[in-house]
Amino acid sequence: MQHKHQKPFLVEVDDNYVDVPPWNEAHNSFRNGSSYRRISLDCMRNADALTVTTPHLGETYESINDDRYVIENSLDFRGDRKFVGWDQVSVRKHKGIRLGWIGGRAHFDDLMMVSPVLCEILKKHPEVTLCLINSAVRQSCEALGHPYPFKGLKNVHYADRSVAINRYAAFANSFGFDIGIAPLVDCNFNRSKSNLRWLEYSAMRIPTVATDISHYSQTVKSWETGILVPENDLTKWQSSIELLIKDRKLRENIGRYAYMQVKRNFNVERNAPLYLRLLKKIAKSSVYSDDAREVVAA
């Protein structure tokens, strides 16, 4: 594409493709010597610039491309007639407490890590419902021959479906989370992960309990805009979640302050100028500068 169209080429990267752990479903695709890995690295190496979502990713690809720019994830709060903004929807009211996780099946080991804690909490607190959205936990357990951790527990809700991105904010809010969790196994791959789950939970004005790792550590102020669990201490995972279950005021306070910070620092209006400046910089410095300036102007 770069050769054919004679345009500057910008690649955005939101994952660590050089150190995918064995338990991740993409491990075989990006193993050493695989075509996916070679093509991905070639694209990044030949790009006029890379954008990454975390400082750790920037360091990871330091030897791949000299022109790397950290532009963190951001949310659209206002929306428009085609895109539902996060401020246009709200968490629906419900009985009891909903402890929620939303993500993808590649986080199987992250969820399994905290599953003993979640089971204990569900047994002790019948008023709590665990909502797992797009986790595919049951299917993954069956495929991997792993014991299903929530067997016999009735207060577990699943929704394994996706929606178009322009309706995602309404979809996420529809489950009525009161508390969001973001567990991550501590490994090099997960240290590159962004704080997107915290951004989304905070946009719903609910508190996040997350692993104290990399981008969460850099952006969440523990006990003010979220709760960070050091070294994935399962005792602290449980005590932190149970404290939020019992203390509605604490939930509301953390959720409110998190919402304020995310809306102020991680919104599209703040990040759009960063992209524009980068596009202009690449256009001016590129060997295809005349055509590039036409693209930016358009």
Summary of the structure (lengths in Angstrom):
residues: 298
radius of gyration: 20.6
end to end distance: 19.4
largest distance: 66.2
contacts: 906
relative contact order: 0.14
helix: 47%
strand: 14%
